[in-house]
Amino acid sequence: VVDKTMYKIKLKQVEKLNKATTEQEKAKIETDPVKIMLKAFDNCKPILKLTPVKKGGITYQVPVPMTEKQREFKSFKFILNACEDKPPAMRLYDRLSNELIEASNYAVNFFLHF
């Protein structure tokens, strides 16, 4: 699945590169699928989590910083859950490649899944 996902990302980015007309547009397009995947996971990492704190008989939800391992785990889960929300008519590697490209570009559609 990972190999096919990387291949699809590469194909989509090369297609964008070929459609770009100016050199500035071509310079902005990243074609390395590993860099795209890592950037997507970095963009999806949450910073805080809510922890229940009981104070005076009332439970409050208090934001607390997450550890790096928790942040990485959540970013993987965010992307996989976003893929599961897509219609199952598409293959998993197609859905995953679309989500990774959207997340690496800070696409609004991707961040609406949360």
C-alpha positions as CSV (number, residue, x, y, z in Angstrom):
1,V,0.0,0.0,0.0
2,V,2.8,2.4,0.9
3,D,4.6,1.8,-2.4
4,K,1.5,2.4,-4.4
5,T,0.7,5.5,-2.4
6,M,4.2,6.9,-3.0
7,Y,3.9,6.1,-6.7
8,K,0.5,7.9,-6.9
9,I,1.8,10.9,-5.1
10,K,4.8,11.1,-7.6
11,L,2.4,10.7,-10.6
12,K,0.1,13.5,-9.4
13,Q,2.9,15.9,-8.6
14,V,4.7,15.3,-11.9
15,E,1.4,15.9,-13.6
16,K,1.0,19.2,-11.8
17,L,4.6,20.0,-12.7
18,N,3.9,19.4,-16.4
19,K,0.8,21.6,-16.3
20,A,2.6,24.5,-14.6
21,T,3.4,27.2,-17.1
22,T,5.9,29.5,-15.3
23,E,9.2,28.6,-13.6
24,Q,7.9,30.1,-10.3
25,E,5.0,27.6,-10.3
26,K,7.3,24.7,-11.1
27,A,9.7,25.7,-8.3
28,K,6.8,25.5,-5.8
29,I,5.8,22.0,-6.7
30,E,7.5,19.2,-4.6
31,T,7.8,15.9,-6.5
32,D,9.6,13.8,-3.8
33,P,6.8,11.7,-2.2
34,V,8.8,11.1,1.0
35,K,9.1,14.8,1.7
36,I,5.4,15.3,0.9
37,M,4.5,12.5,3.4
38,L,6.7,13.9,6.1
39,K,5.4,17.4,5.6
40,A,1.8,16.1,5.7
41,F,2.4,14.4,9.0
42,D,4.2,17.4,10.5
43,N,1.3,19.7,9.4
44,C,-1.3,17.4,11.1
45,K,0.4,17.1,14.5
46,P,-1.7,18.5,17.3
47,I,-0.1,20.5,20.0
48,L,-2.5,20.3,22.9
49,K,-4.9,17.7,24.3
50,L,-7.7,18.1,26.8
51,T,-7.3,16.4,30.2
52,P,-10.1,16.3,32.8
53,V,-9.3,18.0,36.1
54,K,-11.6,17.8,39.0
55,K,-11.7,20.9,41.1
56,G,-14.4,21.6,43.8
57,G,-16.6,18.7,42.6
58,I,-16.7,20.0,39.0
59,T,-14.7,18.4,36.2
60,Y,-13.0,20.8,33.8
61,Q,-11.4,20.1,30.5
62,V,-7.9,21.6,30.7
63,P,-5.6,21.9,27.7
64,V,-2.2,20.2,28.3
65,P,0.8,19.8,25.9
66,M,1.2,16.5,24.2
67,T,4.4,14.5,24.0
68,E,6.1,14.0,20.7
69,K,5.0,10.4,20.4
70,Q,1.4,11.3,21.1
71,R,1.6,14.0,18.5
72,E,3.0,11.6,15.9
73,F,0.4,8.9,16.7
74,K,-2.5,11.4,16.4
75,S,-1.2,12.8,13.1
76,F,-1.2,9.2,11.7
77,K,-4.7,8.6,13.0
78,F,-6.0,11.9,11.6
79,I,-4.8,11.0,8.1
80,L,-6.1,7.4,8.3
81,N,-9.5,8.5,9.6
82,A,-9.7,11.1,6.9
83,C,-9.1,8.3,4.3
84,E,-11.8,6.1,5.9
85,D,-14.3,8.9,5.5
86,K,-13.9,8.9,1.7
87,P,-16.1,6.7,-0.4
88,P,-14.8,3.1,-0.6
89,A,-15.1,3.1,-4.4
90,M,-11.6,4.5,-4.5
91,R,-8.6,2.3,-3.6
92,L,-7.0,3.0,-0.2
93,Y,-3.7,4.1,-1.8
94,D,-5.6,6.7,-4.0
95,R,-7.4,8.1,-1.0
96,L,-4.2,8.1,1.1
97,S,-2.3,9.9,-1.7
98,N,-5.0,12.5,-2.0
99,E,-5.1,13.1,1.8
100,L,-1.3,13.4,2.1
101,I,-1.0,15.9,-0.8
102,E,-3.9,18.0,0.7
103,A,-2.3,17.9,4.2
104,S,1.2,18.8,2.9
105,N,-0.3,21.8,1.1
106,Y,-2.4,22.9,4.2
107,A,-5.6,22.4,2.1
108,V,-8.7,23.6,3.8
109,N,-10.7,20.5,2.8
110,F,-8.3,18.2,4.7
111,F,-8.5,20.1,7.9
112,L,-12.3,20.1,7.9
113,H,-12.2,16.4,8.7
114,F,-11.2,17.0,12.3
